[in-house]
Amino acid sequence: MKERKLNRGVEEYKKSRQNTKRVISSTKEKKQIECASDLNNLNHQNEIFQAVKHMVKEGEDIMGSNCLKGVLG
């Protein structure tokens, strides 16, 4: 009896997980299409370039820092 309930619960979980994956993938696809169509608009292109520029700037290493000067000397 408990095995049936356990198996039913596992099956329900698998079905709900599959449905969730379908919804997520379709939503991602719609968003990608929307973003791709925004590339044709100049205003959106500028926003994208600014965001990429900001991301690159955040990823750069800090150069010329003297933080460890007192510790090493």
DAZIGI-V789294 format. One line per field, one symbol per residue. phi: phi as a letter, one per 20 degrees, with the letter a starting at -180 (. if undefined). burial: + if it has 16 or more other C-alpha atoms within 10 Angstrom, else -. A space follows every 10 residues. Layout:
phi = ???
burial = ???
This chain:
phi = .fffffffff ffffffffff ffffffffff ffffffffff efffffffff ffffffffef fedmedfeff ffe
burial = ---------- ---------- ---------- ---------- ---------- ---------- ---------- ---
